[in-house]
Amino acid sequence: MNTQKYMAMFLEEAEEHLQNLGRLLVELEAEPDRGEALQEVFRSVHTLKGLASTMGLEKIATLTHRLENLVEEMKREGIKQELMDLLFEGVDLLEEMLRSGEVDAELDAFLGRLQGREAGEGRGGRRSPFRELISGGIRPNYELRVWIEEGEVLKSVRAFTVLKCLSGMGYITGTFPEPERLEEESFDRSFVVRLRSRRSMQEIREAVEGLPEIERVEVREVERSGERRSQSIRVSTSTLDALMNITGELIINRSVLEDIARRHGLEELQDALDMTRRLTSELQFVVMKARMVPLGYIFSSFPRMVREAARREGKEVEFAIYGGEIELDRAVIDEIVEPLVHILRNAISHGIETPEERERAGKPRRGRITLSAVKERDGVVISVEDDGRGIQLDRVREEAVRRGLVGREKAEAMSREEVLKLLFLPGFSTAGRVTELSGRGVGLDAVKGTVEALGGHVEVETTPGGGTRVSLHLPLTMAILQAMLVRVDGIVCGVPIANVARVLESSSIITLHRRRVVRLGEDYVPVENLFGGNGGRYVLVLEKGSMRRGIVVEEVLGIQEVVLKPLSGEAAKLREFSGGTILGNGEVALMLDVGSIVGLGGGSGSAGDE
């Protein structure tokens, strides 16, 4: 059977089984009595073994067979921590073998530790040592031709040395001539090896050229044209970014043409632009869809991290995930991994108490951390919630006074929200010790900076003794957005439409306690002239999270699809602006940084470095 054409399908299915195994093992360790989970682990391992055997991947088949035996032992004798650790290690090895194959030493050591737990298996028939080095069934990405020095009498030894070297760098998928002919020295001075490896072409060439009695080596990439491997392909983020930039430029040029058609009354051009508008919108939708990735893409890696972090801290943690199916722009997802790692680690290190502390407080020994995602208007809210000790506001005040950040009198007068904002100052920490996880006074300001750079903001809710919830409010995408254009003190500015709560006449402004405000329902929203101007006809009420603020504007120009561009030079230092865009008439509009304007510049807190 020609297995190569099925390799892409195998790798995709194997990846799904590995993610499932990682999740199941974490759940099984938390609830050892779940017999159905152990049976599901066995089914996944058994399926992987069958797939690997069918594809001719003997090393993977051997490892999964041993893991099957390990699961059977757990069924007979119960779930013990030593056996769970071995299963985790085995799954890690499987993942690395599928990724690169460069784990021969680790695999041998692991199988050696399992040997004492199994009955020995008979081995029938002699197998060519050359054949043992051939994995087979995997689509290669390199082809090497190796020349042995002229006059060398032990050609088979040199060929075996080359194959042994290459098997440590990836998967050997075939040779020419066949392995048996190499062993019998039925070849001239050169032979061909096909290899799949993550190593660079130069690394592979240098490794083989460094072997004794090797004259020269040629390495080339294997052509893949004409082969239909899968109906899905991997596209680099840079390629998607380039497509999005081109789409953005098309939208800008469409706006220019629309402005020309409007000013000169060119109806035929306007009719043609209606079709262009539809096509560019469809293109934008397709490109955006290609950039969208389920949050489960990154969420699936967190259970193992939480497990290991909790064990290092000597804590018991139950970890739950919800909303992994919600999709977000890949560019946004790539940026939020580190902030989520910081928050999860802080929740473990500072939020969740030790089992003994929890028992004294009347809580279950095992703490709970929940990672969830929900859609909210034009964005996504990702929250990390724990049922730990909560943030001690008095400790935060004391630390701020000790560091000279605020005076004692001012600290005592600070509101709950103002105290929590202190956690996001660079280097601020109330951690009593430095651990592998946190307590170095770094991380929370980076979390705030990353999220705000994405156009989002951070909020925190905490109850002393009851736990903390940290929420990251994020946009679905960053590149192209619907904006309301306004004129403020002669400057054309844009505001993301998602952050516009209301547009009112300036006659709505009243004075309350010597402050200018407008009334929205039962709330009074403060109003200001953004750049110190004299006034305007309208009040634009901006909102971000639970915060609102009104700004006086001279004119509302309408709603337009804009392409956000970063500012440079001195303009980049202006905290009121997050970027700029080019309008159809060639004019530049500055995008307002709503977070800074409504007063979220200090950020809402995190369950972070207490």
C-alpha positions in Angstrom: 0.0 0.0 0.0 1.2 3.5 -0.8 1.0 5.1 2.6 2.6 8.4 1.8 -0.5 10.0 0.4 -2.3 9.3 3.7 0.4 10.8 5.9 -1.2 14.2 6.2 -4.4 12.6 7.3 -2.5 10.5 9.9 -0.7 13.5 11.3 -3.9 15.5 11.7 -5.7 12.6 13.4 -2.7 11.9 15.7 -2.6 15.5 16.8 -6.3 15.3 17.8 -5.6 12.1 19.8 -2.6 13.7 21.6 -4.6 16.7 22.6 -7.4 14.4 23.8 -4.9 12.3 25.8 -3.4 15.4 27.5 -6.9 16.6 28.6 -8.0 13.1 29.7 -4.8 12.5 31.8 -5.2 15.8 33.6 -8.9 14.9 34.4 -8.0 11.4 35.4 -5.3 12.6 37.8 -7.9 14.9 39.4 -10.6 12.2 39.6 -8.9 8.7 39.7 -12.3 7.0 40.1 -13.4 7.9 36.6 -13.1 4.5 34.9 -14.7 5.8 31.7 -11.8 8.3 31.3 -9.2 5.6 31.7 -11.0 3.5 29.1 -11.0 6.5 26.8 -7.3 6.9 27.3 -6.8 3.2 26.3 -8.9 3.7 23.2 -6.9 6.8 22.1 -3.6 5.0 22.7 -4.9 1.8 20.9 -6.1 3.9 17.9 -2.7 5.6 17.7 -1.0 2.2 17.7 -3.1 0.9 14.9 -2.6 4.0 12.8 1.1 4.0 13.3 1.4 0.3 12.4 -0.7 0.9 9.3 1.7 3.7 8.3 4.8 1.6 9.0 5.9 3.9 11.9 7.4 1.2 14.0 8.9 3.3 16.7 5.6 5.0 17.4 3.8 1.6 17.3 6.3 0.2 19.8 5.8 3.1 22.2 2.0 3.1 22.0 2.0 -0.7 22.6 4.0 -0.2 25.8 1.7 2.6 26.8 -1.3 0.2 26.3 0.3 -2.2 28.7 0.8 0.6 31.2 -2.9 1.5 31.0 -3.9 -2.1 31.4 -1.7 -2.2 34.6 -3.6 0.8 35.9 -6.9 -0.9 35.2 -5.7 -3.9 37.3 -3.9 -2.2 40.1 -5.4 1.2 40.3 -4.2 4.7 39.4 -0.9 5.5 41.1 1.0 8.8 40.8 4.1 6.9 39.5 2.1 5.4 36.6 0.4 8.7 35.8 3.8 10.4 35.5 5.0 7.7 33.2 1.9 8.1 31.0 2.4 11.9 30.9 6.0 11.3 29.9 5.0 8.8 27.2 2.5 11.3 25.7 5.2 14.0 25.6 7.5 11.5 23.8 4.8 10.7 21.3 4.3 14.4 20.6 8.0 15.0 20.0 8.3 11.9 17.8 5.5 13.2 15.6 7.1 16.6 15.5 10.7 15.8 14.8 11.5 12.1 15.5 14.8 13.2 17.2 14.2 11.4 20.5 16.0 8.1 20.1 18.0 8.4 23.4 15.0 9.5 25.4 12.8 6.8 23.8 15.3 4.1 24.7 15.6 5.3 28.3 11.8 5.5 28.6 11.2 2.0 27.2 13.9 0.7 29.5 12.0 2.0 32.5 8.9 0.4 31.3 10.6 -3.0 30.6 10.4 -4.1 34.2 6.6 -3.7 34.2 5.9 -5.9 31.2 6.4 -9.5 30.3 9.1 -9.9 27.7 8.0 -10.2 24.1 9.5 -12.8 21.8 11.3 -11.6 18.7 11.2 -13.8 15.7 13.4 -13.8 12.7 16.5 -11.7 12.0 15.9 -8.2 10.7 18.5 -6.2 8.8 20.1 -3.6 11.0 19.9 -1.3 8.0 16.2 -1.9 7.7 15.8 -1.1 11.5 16.8 2.4 10.7 14.1 2.9 8.1 10.8 4.4 9.5 8.9 4.3 6.2 5.5 5.7 5.4 6.4 9.3 6.0 6.6 11.9 3.2 10.2 13.0 3.1 11.3 16.6 2.6 15.0 16.0 1.9 16.9 13.7 -0.5 20.7 13.1 0.1 23.2 11.6 -2.2 26.3 10.4 -0.3 29.7 9.6 -1.8 32.0 7.3 0.1 35.7 7.9 -0.5 37.3 5.9 -3.3 39.1 2.8 -2.3 37.1 2.3 1.0 36.8 -1.4 1.6 34.1 -1.2 4.3 31.4 0.5 2.3 28.5 -1.1 4.3 30.0 0.1 7.6 30.2 3.7 6.2 26.7 3.5 4.8 25.4 2.2 8.2 27.2 5.1 10.0 25.4 7.6 7.7 22.0 6.0 8.3 22.6 5.9 12.1 23.6 9.6 12.0 20.5 10.6 10.0 18.1 8.5 12.0 19.0 10.7 15.0 18.1 13.8 13.0 14.6 12.8 11.8 12.8 9.9 10.0 14.6 8.0 7.2 11.9 7.1 4.8 13.8 5.1 2.2 17.2 4.4 0.5 18.4 3.6 -3.0 19.5 1.0 -3.3 17.4 -0.9 -0.8 18.8 -1.4 2.8 19.6 -5.1 2.1 21.8 -4.1 -0.9 23.5 -1.5 1.2 24.3 -4.2 3.8 25.6 -6.5 1.1 27.7 -3.7 -0.5 25.8 -4.1 -3.8 26.4 -0.5 -4.8 29.1 1.8 -6.2 30.5 4.6 -4.1 27.3 6.6 -3.8 23.8 5.9 -2.4 20.6 8.0 -1.8 18.8 8.5 1.5 15.3 10.2 1.8 14.7 11.9 5.1 12.1 13.9 6.9 13.6 16.3 9.4 13.1 19.7 11.0 16.8 20.4 10.8 18.1 22.8 8.1 19.7 21.6 4.9 23.1 23.0 6.1 22.9 21.1 9.5 22.2 17.8 7.7 25.0 18.3 5.2 27.6 19.2 7.8 26.6 16.3 10.1 27.1 13.7 7.3 30.3 15.4 5.9 31.8 15.2 9.3 31.7 11.4 9.3 34.8 9.4 8.5 35.5 8.3 4.9 32.7 10.4 3.5 33.9 12.3 0.3 31.0 14.6 -0.3 27.3 15.0 0.3 24.5 16.6 -1.9 21.2 17.6 -0.2 18.1 18.8 -2.0 14.5 19.5 -1.0 12.0 17.0 -2.3 9.4 18.4 -4.7 5.8 18.0 -3.6 4.0 19.3 -6.7 1.2 17.2 -8.2 0.4 15.5 -4.9 -3.0 16.1 -3.3 -2.1 15.5 0.3 -5.0 17.2 2.1 -7.8 19.6 1.5 -6.3 22.0 4.1 -2.9 23.7 4.0 -0.9 25.7 6.5 -0.4 29.4 5.7 2.1 31.5 7.6 0.8 34.4 9.6 3.0 36.7 7.6 1.2 35.7 4.4 -2.1 36.4 6.0 -0.8 39.7 7.2 0.3 40.6 3.7 -3.2 39.7 2.4 -4.8 41.8 5.0 -2.5 44.8 4.1 -3.4 44.4 0.4 -7.1 44.3 1.4 -6.6 47.4 3.5 -5.0 49.3 0.6 -7.9 48.3 -1.7 -10.4 49.7 0.8 -8.4 53.0 1.0 -8.3 53.3 -2.8 -12.0 52.4 -3.0 -12.6 55.3 -0.6 -10.6 57.6 -2.8 -12.6 56.7 -5.9 -15.9 57.1 -4.0 -14.9 60.5 -2.9 -14.0 61.5 -6.6 -17.4 60.1 -7.8 -19.2 62.0 -5.1 -17.5 65.3 -5.7 -17.9 65.2 -9.5 -21.3 63.6 -9.7 -20.0 60.6 -11.8 -23.0 58.2 -11.6 -21.4 55.6 -13.8 -18.3 55.5 -11.7 -20.5 55.3 -8.6 -22.4 52.3 -10.0 -19.2 50.5 -10.8 -18.0 51.2 -7.3 -21.0 49.6 -5.8 -19.8 46.3 -7.2 -16.2 47.1 -6.1 -17.5 47.7 -2.6 -19.3 44.4 -2.5 -16.2 42.5 -3.8 -13.8 44.2 -1.4 -16.2 43.4 1.5 -16.3 39.8 0.4 -12.5 39.7 0.1 -12.2 41.2 3.6 -14.6 38.6 5.0 -12.6 35.7 3.3 -9.3 37.0 4.5 -10.6 37.6 8.0 -12.1 34.1 8.1 -8.7 32.7 7.2 -7.1 34.6 10.0 -9.7 33.4 12.6 -8.5 30.6 14.9 -10.5 28.8 17.7 -9.2 29.8 21.1 -8.9 26.1 21.8 -5.8 26.3 19.7 -4.0 27.8 22.7 -6.3 26.8 25.5 -5.5 23.1 25.0 -1.9 23.7 26.1 -2.8 25.2 29.5 -4.0 22.1 31.5 -0.6 20.6 31.5 1.0 23.9 32.4 -1.4 24.4 35.3 -0.9 20.8 36.5 2.9 21.2 36.6 2.8 24.7 38.2 0.4 23.5 40.9 2.6 20.5 41.7 5.7 22.7 42.1 3.8 25.0 44.5 2.4 22.0 46.5 -1.2 22.9 45.7 -4.2 21.0 44.5 -6.0 22.6 41.6 -9.0 21.7 39.5 -8.8 23.4 36.1 -11.8 23.9 33.8 -12.0 25.5 30.3 -15.0 26.9 28.5 -15.5 28.7 25.2 -12.6 27.1 23.3 -14.7 27.0 20.1 -14.9 30.9 20.0 -12.7 32.2 17.2 -10.3 35.2 17.3 -7.9 36.8 14.9 -4.6 34.8 14.8 -2.6 38.0 15.3 -4.6 38.6 18.5 -4.3 35.0 19.7 -0.5 35.0 19.2 -0.2 38.1 21.4 -2.3 36.9 24.3 -0.6 33.6 25.1 2.0 35.2 27.4 -0.6 37.4 29.3 -2.7 34.4 29.9 0.3 32.4 31.2 1.1 35.3 33.6 -2.4 35.4 34.9 -2.8 31.6 35.3 0.6 31.4 37.1 -0.3 34.2 39.4 -3.6 32.6 40.2 -1.8 29.4 41.2 1.1 31.1 43.1 -0.8 33.9 44.8 -4.5 33.2 44.5 -5.0 29.5 45.3 -4.0 28.6 48.9 -2.2 25.5 50.0 -4.6 22.5 50.9 -3.9 23.1 54.6 -4.8 26.8 54.4 -8.0 26.0 52.5 -9.1 23.4 55.1 -8.5 26.0 57.9 -10.6 28.5 56.0 -13.4 25.9 55.6 -12.8 25.4 51.8 -12.2 22.2 49.9 -8.6 21.2 49.8 -8.6 21.5 46.0 -8.8 25.0 44.5 -10.6 25.7 41.3 -9.4 27.8 38.4 -11.6 28.5 35.4 -10.5 29.8 32.0 -13.5 30.9 29.9 -14.2 32.9 26.7 -17.5 34.6 25.7 -18.4 36.8 22.8 -19.4 40.4 23.7 -20.6 42.8 21.0 -17.7 43.2 18.5 -15.1 41.4 20.7 -14.3 38.6 23.0 -13.9 38.5 26.8 -11.4 35.9 28.1 -11.5 35.5 31.9 -9.4 33.6 34.5 -11.2 33.1 37.7 -10.0 31.4 40.9 -11.7 30.7 44.3 -8.5 31.5 46.3 -7.7 34.1 48.8 -8.4 37.2 46.7 -6.3 40.3 46.5 -5.7 41.9 49.9 -6.3 45.6 49.2 -4.7 46.8 52.5 -1.4 45.0 51.5 -1.5 46.8 48.1 -2.0 50.2 49.8 0.9 49.5 52.2 3.2 48.4 49.4 2.4 51.5 47.4 3.2 53.8 50.4 6.4 51.9 51.1 7.6 52.3 47.6 6.7 56.0 47.6 4.1 55.7 44.8 1.5 57.5 46.9 1.3 59.2 50.3 -0.4 57.5 53.2 -3.3 59.9 53.4 -4.0 59.6 49.7 -3.6 55.8 49.8 -6.2 55.5 52.5 -8.6 57.7 50.6 -8.2 55.7 47.3 -11.2 53.8 46.0 -11.2 50.1 45.5 -10.7 50.5 41.7 -7.8 53.0 42.2 -6.1 50.5 44.5 -6.4 47.7 42.0 -4.8 49.9 39.3 -1.6 50.1 41.4 -1.0 46.4 40.6 -0.4 47.4 37.0 2.5 49.8 37.7 5.8 48.6 36.4 7.7 46.5 38.9 4.9 46.7 41.5 4.6 43.5 43.7 3.5 42.5 47.2 4.8 39.0 46.8 6.7 37.9 49.9 8.9 35.5 48.0 10.3 34.9 44.6 9.3 31.6 43.0 9.8 29.9 39.6 6.3 31.2 38.8 6.1 34.8 39.9 6.9 37.3 42.6 9.6 39.2 40.6 7.4 42.3 40.2 7.1 41.7 36.4 4.2 40.6 34.3 1.2 42.6 35.2 2.3 45.8 33.5 3.3 43.7 30.5 -0.2 42.1 30.5 -1.8 45.6 30.5 0.5 46.9 27.8 -0.1 43.9 25.5 -3.8 44.0 25.8 -4.1 47.7 25.4 -1.8 47.6 22.3 -4.4 45.2 20.8 -7.1 47.7 21.4 -8.5 46.0 24.5 -8.4 46.5 28.2 -8.2 44.5 31.5 -10.7 44.4 34.3 -10.5 42.7 37.7 -13.0 41.7 40.3 -11.9 40.4 43.7 -13.3 39.3 47.0 -10.9 38.9 49.9 -11.1 35.3 50.9 -13.4 34.5 48.0 -11.2 34.7 44.9 -10.4 36.9 41.9 -11.5 37.1 38.3 -9.4 38.8 35.6 -11.0 39.6 32.3 -9.3 40.5 29.1 -11.6 42.4 26.8 -10.2 42.0 23.2 -11.3 43.0 19.7 -12.0 40.2 17.2 -9.5 41.8 14.9 -7.2 44.8 14.7 -6.7 45.7 11.1 -9.9 46.9 9.5 -12.8 48.4 11.6 -16.0 50.4 11.4 -15.3 53.9 12.8 -17.3 57.0 13.5 -15.5 60.1 12.1 -15.8 63.4 13.9 -14.1 66.7 13.9 -12.5 67.8 17.2 -10.9 71.3 17.4 -10.4 71.2 13.6 -8.8 67.7 13.7 -10.5 64.8 12.0 -10.6 61.9 14.5 -12.0 58.3 14.3 -13.6 56.2 17.1 -14.3 52.5 16.8 -18.1 52.3 16.5 -18.1 49.6 19.2 -16.9 52.3 21.7 -19.6 54.9 20.8 -22.4 54.7 23.4 -24.4 57.8 22.3 -24.2 61.0 20.3 -26.0 63.9 22.0 -26.6 67.6 21.3 -24.2 69.8 23.3 -27.3 71.4 24.8 -27.6 68.2 26.9 -24.6 69.3 29.0 -25.5 70.3 32.6 -23.3 71.3 35.6 -23.4 69.0 38.6 -21.1 69.6 41.6 -19.1 72.1 39.5 -18.5 69.4 36.8 -19.9 69.3 33.3 -21.9 66.1 32.7 -24.6 64.6 30.5 -27.3 62.3 31.8 -27.8 58.8 30.4 -30.6 57.0 32.2 -29.7 57.0 35.9 -26.0 57.8 35.3 -24.2 61.1 34.9 -21.3 61.0 32.5 -18.5 63.6 32.8 -17.8 65.7 29.7 -14.6 67.4 28.6 -13.1 69.3 25.7 -10.5 66.9 24.5 -7.9 69.4 23.4 -9.0 72.4 25.4 -11.2 73.8 22.7 -14.1 76.2 23.1 -16.9 73.9 22.4 -18.9 72.2 19.7 -22.4 71.1 18.6 -22.3 67.5 19.8 -21.2 65.3 22.7 -19.8 61.9 21.8 -20.2 59.5 24.7 -17.4 57.0 24.7 -17.3 53.7 26.6 -14.9 51.0 27.4 -15.9 48.3 29.8 -17.9 49.9 32.6 -16.3 53.3 32.1 -17.8 56.2 30.1 -16.8 59.7 29.2 -18.1 62.4 26.9 -16.1 64.6 24.5 -17.3 67.7 22.8 -17.0 67.5 19.0 -17.7 70.2 16.3 -19.1 67.9 13.7 -20.1 64.2 13.1 -18.8 63.2 9.7 -20.4 59.8 9.5 -19.4 56.1 9.7 -16.7 54.6 7.5 -14.7 51.4 7.2 -11.1 52.4 7.9 -7.7 50.7 7.9 -5.8 51.3 11.1 -2.2 52.2 10.7 0.4 52.7 13.5 1.7 56.2 14.2 5.4 57.0 14.0 7.7 59.6 15.3 6.4 62.2 17.8 2.8 61.3 17.0 3.4 57.8 18.5 4.0 59.5 21.9 0.5 61.1 22.1 -1.5 59.0 24.5 -4.8 60.2 23.1 -4.3 58.4 19.8 -3.9 54.7 19.0 -3.2 55.0 15.3 -4.2 56.7 12.1 -6.0 56.1 8.8 -6.2 57.7 5.3 -9.6 58.9 4.2 -10.9 58.9 0.6 -10.0 62.6 0.1 -6.4 62.0 1.1 -6.9 63.5 4.6 -5.4 61.7 7.6 -7.7 60.9 10.5 -6.3 60.1 13.9 -7.9 57.2 15.8 -8.7 58.0 19.4 -7.4 55.7 22.1 -10.7 55.3 24.0 -9.0 53.5 26.9 -6.9 56.6 27.7 -9.7 59.0 27.2 -12.2 57.3 29.5 -9.7 56.8 32.2 -8.6 53.2 31.8 -5.0 54.1 31.1 -4.0 52.8 34.5 -5.8 49.6 33.7 -8.1 47.5 35.9 -6.3 44.9 37.9 -5.3 41.3 37.7 -5.0 38.6 40.2 -1.4 39.2 39.7 1.7 39.9 41.8 0.1 40.6 45.1 
